[in-house]
Amino acid sequence: MGNHSGRRMMRPGRADYKPSGTGLVTLFRGLTIESVVDNVLDVLAYTPYTRCTMPANPITTRLPEWLEEELNGTFAASGEGRSEGMRRIAEEWWTLEHFPAIEFRDGVTGRRASVRGGPDVWEIAMVERDYSNDREGLYEHFSWIPREHLDQALAYAGKFASEVHGRVELNERIGRQMEAACNARARKAG
């Protein structure tokens, strides 16, 4: 099953998969969903698109007016500048060409890569790490997802390691903060 190092986060996938120790579900017993959501919202900050950290060569192109208007609306809605937005679109196009099982989803922590119809790439990478890079254990854990899709997710995670690792760290930080908040509430309750 892999070394879970006492992590207290719930993991995506099989319902019976839990790291050693107490899971977040147990920590929240007796709390209202509102208090849990409030705590999550307190610790979540908007995470802007930050995949590209290397210098880029500028590219100039002419776009039809309708497409420029559409792109400007998209960039405005996401809070991106034109350059940043075009870079994201180009990288997502490249990803879709090379990893067809990957899609992109928007959420409260920003845009993220996911397996089509499945979990986020960072969740797959986190579970693989918990299985000590045991690929067969990972395949069994996500038995409903084709192996090729899992392989593509891990290849994507390798290509964009800092992005994926950042999401894993964010999840673990939120888990620690939620656990601390639950413990503080439990101490207050007596």
Kinemage of the C-alpha trace (Angstrom):
@kinemage 1
@onewidth
@group {chain A} dominant
@subgroup {mainchain}
@vectorlist {calphas} color= white
{ca met a 1} P 0.000 0.000 0.000
{ca gly a 2} L 2.913 2.394 0.258
{ca asn a 3} L 4.192 4.608 3.026
{ca his a 4} L 1.657 7.206 4.075
{ca ser a 5} L 3.889 8.901 6.670
{ca gly a 6} L 0.969 9.691 8.941
{ca arg a 7} L -0.528 12.222 6.501
{ca arg a 8} L -4.039 13.195 7.528
{ca met a 9} L -5.494 14.159 4.150
{ca met a 10} L -8.263 12.199 2.488
{ca arg a 11} L -7.109 10.840 -0.832
{ca pro a 12} L -9.077 10.638 -4.052
{ca gly a 13} L -10.001 7.255 -5.408
{ca arg a 14} L -11.058 4.159 -3.562
{ca ala a 15} L -13.300 4.726 -0.576
{ca asp a 16} L -11.203 2.370 1.581
{ca tyr a 17} L -7.925 4.191 0.914
{ca lys a 18} L -6.880 6.210 3.929
{ca pro a 19} L -3.454 7.112 5.190
{ca ser a 20} L -2.535 5.961 8.649
{ca gly a 21} L -3.876 8.185 11.401
{ca thr a 22} L -7.167 10.009 11.495
{ca gly a 23} L -8.655 11.264 8.230
{ca leu a 24} L -10.282 14.657 7.819
{ca val a 25} L -13.705 13.034 7.748
{ca thr a 26} L -13.196 11.879 11.327
{ca leu a 27} L -11.816 15.268 12.346
{ca phe a 28} L -14.973 16.985 11.146
{ca arg a 29} L -17.460 14.736 12.906
{ca gly a 30} L -19.866 16.994 14.758
{ca leu a 31} L -18.973 20.128 12.806
{ca thr a 32} L -21.406 21.716 10.403
{ca ile a 33} L -20.637 21.795 6.707
{ca glu a 34} L -20.864 25.588 6.921
{ca ser a 35} L -18.027 25.774 9.450
{ca val a 36} L -15.876 23.497 7.284
{ca val a 37} L -16.591 25.554 4.161
{ca asp a 38} L -15.913 28.799 6.041
{ca asn a 39} L -12.540 27.452 7.168
{ca val a 40} L -11.622 26.322 3.643
{ca leu a 41} L -12.596 29.709 2.247
{ca asp a 42} L -10.489 31.416 4.921
{ca val a 43} L -7.330 29.564 3.853
{ca leu a 44} L -7.866 29.477 0.102
{ca ala a 45} L -6.395 32.388 -1.733
{ca tyr a 46} L -6.762 32.979 -5.449
{ca thr a 47} L -3.849 31.261 -7.139
{ca pro a 48} L -3.111 32.957 -10.448
{ca tyr a 49} L -1.735 31.064 -13.401
{ca thr a 50} L 1.984 30.617 -12.764
{ca arg a 51} L 3.095 27.686 -14.925
{ca cys a 52} L 5.594 29.567 -17.065
{ca thr a 53} L 8.629 30.633 -15.063
{ca met a 54} L 11.165 30.823 -17.868
{ca pro a 55} L 11.851 33.709 -20.220
{ca ala a 56} L 9.772 33.459 -23.354
{ca asn a 57} L 10.365 34.649 -26.883
{ca pro a 58} L 7.759 37.186 -27.958
{ca ile a 59} L 5.525 36.262 -30.882
{ca thr a 60} L 3.535 38.788 -32.867
{ca thr a 61} L 0.416 37.796 -34.775
{ca arg a 62} L -2.651 39.401 -36.297
{ca leu a 63} L -6.044 38.113 -35.194
{ca pro a 64} L -9.484 38.657 -36.667
{ca glu a 65} L -11.392 41.268 -34.685
{ca trp a 66} L -13.971 38.762 -33.406
{ca leu a 67} L -11.256 36.484 -32.027
{ca glu a 68} L -9.380 39.353 -30.384
{ca glu a 69} L -12.620 40.449 -28.680
{ca glu a 70} L -13.296 36.896 -27.471
{ca leu a 71} L -9.762 36.493 -26.134
{ca asn a 72} L -9.803 39.878 -24.399
{ca gly a 73} L -13.079 38.906 -22.704
{ca thr a 74} L -11.598 35.592 -21.610
{ca phe a 75} L -8.463 37.252 -20.273
{ca ala a 76} L -10.472 39.900 -18.426
{ca ala a 77} L -12.714 37.269 -16.831
{ca ser a 78} L -9.713 35.283 -15.618
{ca gly a 79} L -7.688 38.308 -14.511
{ca glu a 80} L -4.912 37.585 -17.005
{ca gly a 81} L -3.054 40.010 -19.206
{ca arg a 82} L -2.895 39.350 -22.937
{ca ser a 83} L 0.615 37.908 -22.866
{ca glu a 84} L -0.045 35.662 -19.882
{ca gly a 85} L -3.385 34.514 -21.333
{ca met a 86} L -1.922 33.730 -24.761
{ca arg a 87} L 0.902 31.770 -23.130
{ca arg a 88} L -1.654 29.761 -21.114
{ca ile a 89} L -3.745 29.059 -24.210
{ca ala a 90} L -0.652 27.953 -26.171
{ca glu a 91} L 0.496 25.668 -23.329
{ca glu a 92} L -2.955 24.167 -22.939
{ca trp a 93} L -3.145 23.558 -26.698
{ca trp a 94} L 0.255 21.855 -26.546
{ca thr a 95} L -0.916 19.724 -23.612
{ca leu a 96} L -4.094 18.667 -25.427
{ca glu a 97} L -2.011 17.666 -28.459
{ca his a 98} L 0.489 15.613 -26.449
{ca phe a 99} L -1.692 14.342 -23.583
{ca pro a 100} L -5.204 13.866 -25.029
{ca ala a 101} L -6.517 12.375 -21.763
{ca ile a 102} L -5.884 15.706 -19.999
{ca glu a 103} L -8.368 18.574 -19.772
{ca phe a 104} L -8.331 21.858 -17.881
{ca arg a 105} L -10.858 22.926 -15.238
{ca asp a 106} L -11.425 26.198 -13.430
{ca gly a 107} L -11.960 26.298 -9.682
{ca val a 108} L -11.498 28.397 -6.564
{ca thr a 109} L -7.735 27.819 -6.594
{ca gly a 110} L -7.378 28.630 -10.290
{ca arg a 111} L -7.151 26.580 -13.445
{ca arg a 112} L -5.786 23.060 -13.172
{ca ala a 113} L -5.076 19.981 -15.278
{ca ser a 114} L -7.321 16.942 -14.793
{ca val a 115} L -7.880 13.559 -16.369
{ca arg a 116} L -10.997 13.714 -18.551
{ca gly a 117} L -13.872 12.561 -16.373
{ca gly a 118} L -11.533 11.869 -13.477
{ca pro a 119} L -9.441 13.442 -10.744
{ca asp a 120} L -7.012 16.324 -11.030
{ca val a 121} L -3.453 15.521 -12.097
{ca trp a 122} L -2.101 16.708 -8.738
{ca glu a 123} L -4.340 14.204 -6.945
{ca ile a 124} L -2.964 11.351 -9.060
{ca ala a 125} L 0.610 12.526 -8.431
{ca met a 126} L -0.079 12.745 -4.681
{ca val a 127} L -1.463 9.211 -4.570
{ca glu a 128} L 1.481 7.907 -6.623
{ca arg a 129} L 3.834 9.484 -4.100
{ca asp a 130} L 1.905 7.854 -1.253
{ca tyr a 131} L 2.303 4.514 -2.992
{ca ser a 132} L 6.070 5.144 -3.071
{ca asn a 133} L 5.954 5.407 -6.869
{ca asp a 134} L 4.467 1.879 -7.125
{ca arg a 135} L 2.763 2.166 -10.510
{ca glu a 136} L 0.811 -1.083 -10.107
{ca gly a 137} L -0.566 0.144 -6.778
{ca leu a 138} L -1.592 3.381 -8.473
{ca tyr a 139} L -3.333 1.481 -11.286
{ca glu a 140} L -5.225 -0.588 -8.724
{ca his a 141} L -6.123 2.494 -6.695
{ca phe a 142} L -7.618 4.230 -9.735
{ca ser a 143} L -8.914 1.017 -11.308
{ca trp a 144} L -11.768 2.800 -13.147
{ca ile a 145} L -9.320 5.037 -15.048
{ca pro a 146} L -7.507 3.552 -18.067
{ca arg a 147} L -3.808 3.028 -17.401
{ca glu a 148} L -2.898 5.122 -20.428
{ca his a 149} L -4.756 8.079 -18.912
{ca leu a 150} L -2.906 7.679 -15.613
{ca asp a 151} L 0.390 7.457 -17.501
{ca gln a 152} L -0.459 10.677 -19.345
{ca ala a 153} L -1.338 12.385 -16.072
{ca leu a 154} L 2.018 11.393 -14.582
{ca ala a 155} L 3.857 12.473 -17.742
{ca tyr a 156} L 2.105 15.837 -17.497
{ca ala a 157} L 3.058 16.008 -13.803
{ca gly a 158} L 6.671 15.427 -14.817
{ca lys a 159} L 6.600 18.116 -17.501
{ca phe a 160} L 4.948 20.688 -15.204
{ca ala a 161} L 6.367 19.450 -11.898
{ca ser a 162} L 6.435 22.784 -10.072
{ca glu a 163} L 2.766 23.465 -10.873
{ca val a 164} L 1.647 19.979 -9.769
{ca his a 165} L 3.859 19.968 -6.677
{ca gly a 166} L 2.487 23.386 -5.727
{ca arg a 167} L -1.079 22.038 -5.798
{ca val a 168} L -0.105 19.047 -3.646
{ca glu a 169} L 1.541 21.419 -1.155
{ca leu a 170} L -1.542 23.665 -1.151
{ca asn a 171} L -3.783 20.673 -0.390
{ca glu a 172} L -1.554 19.532 2.447
{ca arg a 173} L -1.280 23.055 3.893
{ca ile a 174} L -5.076 23.433 3.849
{ca gly a 175} L -5.411 20.024 5.512
{ca arg a 176} L -3.037 21.052 8.300
{ca gln a 177} L -4.856 24.362 8.789
{ca met a 178} L -8.240 22.662 8.880
{ca glu a 179} L -6.969 20.087 11.352
{ca ala a 180} L -5.577 22.839 13.591
{ca ala a 181} L -8.881 24.726 13.417
{ca cys a 182} L -10.830 21.576 14.321
{ca asn a 183} L -8.492 20.852 17.218
{ca ala a 184} L -8.864 24.432 18.477
{ca arg a 185} L -12.655 24.187 18.262
{ca ala a 186} L -12.597 20.846 20.072
{ca arg a 187} L -10.452 22.349 22.886
{ca lys a 188} L -12.882 25.281 23.176
{ca ala a 189} L -15.840 22.894 23.347
{ca gly a 190} L -14.279 21.189 26.310
